[in-house]
Amino acid sequence: MMHIKRQLLGVSFLLLVLLQSGCASMLPTGGKDTLQSQLNKVQHWQVRGKMSVRTPDDSATGYLDWKQNKREFDIYIAGPLGQGATRLSGDKDRAELTLPGWDSPRDAKSPEELMLLYLGWNFPVSDIRYWVKGQPSPGAKAVTEFDDTGLLSKMTQHGWEITYKRYSRQNGYWLPGLVKVSGHDFRFTFSIREWTLHD
C-alpha cells in the first residue's frame, strides 16, 4: 500500500512539473520593450468580432470586420447604426463613409472628420489601429502600465484610456482579445474573436 502511494505521489509530482513547464512556455518572453517593438512588424492584419459603442445619448453593439494594411483601412460595421451595414475605408490621404440608405459614399480628408460629421462619434481611427494591437500610437506621449509578463494592460493617450485583456499568441505575436477605449464621453469595446495576420 505504501509503495502504491509513493508511486501516485511520484506521478502527481511529474504531472505538476509538466503542467508548470507547459504554462511557462506559453507566457510571453523578452520583456515589455521587446514585445512592443515586435508589434511594429504587424502592419497588415484583420480582426473580426464585436464592437460596442456607448455615447452620451445611446449604446449599441454590432459585428466588426476591420482590415488594415499599413495606412490603408477598411472597417465594416453591421448592427450599431440600424439595419444594413456601415463601411469606413481609406488611407493616409482620404477617407470614405457609407451609411445604410446612402446612394453613394461621403468623403473627407480623414476618417475622424467623417465619423464626427455624420455620426457624432469622436472615433480616433488613426490611433485605434495601434491601440487595438496593444501599443501606443507613435509620435505622442502615452502613460502605460504593463502586467507581470510584459504585456500592456492599461494606457492613457490623447485623453483616452485604453485597457487590455485576453491576450493570445497569434503567429508569434501576443495580441489582445478585449480592448476597451473610453474618454470624451464615449466608450468603445472591441471583443475580438479572430486575428488574421498577413505580414
C-alpha positions, -999 to +999 in steps of 0.1 A: +000+000+000+028+024+009+045+015-024+014+025-044+011+058-025+047+066-033+041+058-070+010+080-070+029+109-054+056+105-079+032+106-108+014+136-094+047+154-089+057+147-125+023+159-139+026+191-119+061+198-133+049+191-168+019+214-164+040+242-149+066+239-177+038+239-203+023+270-189+057+287-187+063+280-224+030+298-232+040+330-214+054+360-233+092+363-233+117+391-239+103+419-217+079+447-225+103+467-247+109+436-269+072+428-270+063+463-280+090+465-307+077+433-322+043+448-327+058+473-351+061+444-376+023+438-375+013+462-403-011+440-424-039+425-403-076+418-399-098+415-369-133+401-366-156+402-336-180+426-319-178+463-313-199+480-287-204+518-287-217+539-258-223+576-264-239+602-242-272+595-259-272+559-269-255+525-269-253+496-294-234+465-303-226+451-338-204+429-359-170+443-367-146+433-396-115+456-397-088+452-424-056+472-421-027+473-445-002+499-432-021+532-437-050+516-458-081+506-438-115+491-444-138+490-414-172+472-418-197+475-391-231+458-391-257+465-364-250+496-343-263+520-369-296+504-376-304+480-404-278+474-431-241+480-428-217+508-424-183+509-442-154+533-434-124+530-457-095+550-469-057+557-465-035+585-452-048+610-477-086+604-479-115+585-463-149+574-474-180+566-453-211+547-464-242+545-442-274+525-447-297+542-472-270+563-489-267+560-527-231+570-526-203+573-500-193+606-485-156+615-484-132+637-464-096+641-457-097+619-425-119+592-411-122+611-378-138+640-397-163+617-414-173+599-382-178+631-362-197+649-390-222+621-399-223+600-367-214+624-340-187+599-329-153+610-316-137+579-330-099+581-333-094+557-361-058+567-368-048+559-332-070+529-327-052+510-354-022+509-330-042+507-298-061+475-309-027+457-312-017+467-277+007+496-284+006+534-281+001+555-312+036+568-323+046+604-321+025+613-290+031+609-253+014+579-236+012+568-200+014+530-200+011+501-174+023+466-181+014+433-164+039+409-149+046+392-182+054+425-200+021+429-219+003+462-220-026+463-195-036+499-194-027+531-213-037+567-215-032+587-247-048+618-262-073+619-233-084+583-239-080+554-215-074+520-231-075+487-212-065+453-224-074+417-215-075+382-230-041+382-248-033+352-270-004+343-292-010+348-330+017+338-354+044+345-328+029+378-316+009+385-284-023+403-293-053+413-271-088+398-274-106+425-254-098+462-259-118+490-241-114+526-252-131+553-231-129+591-230-145+623-242-179+609-231-175+579-254-167+542-248-158+517-275-153+480-267-137+456-291-143+420-284-120+403-309-130+367-319-103+363-346-070+378-356-056+373-391-020+384-398-007+388-433+028+401-425 
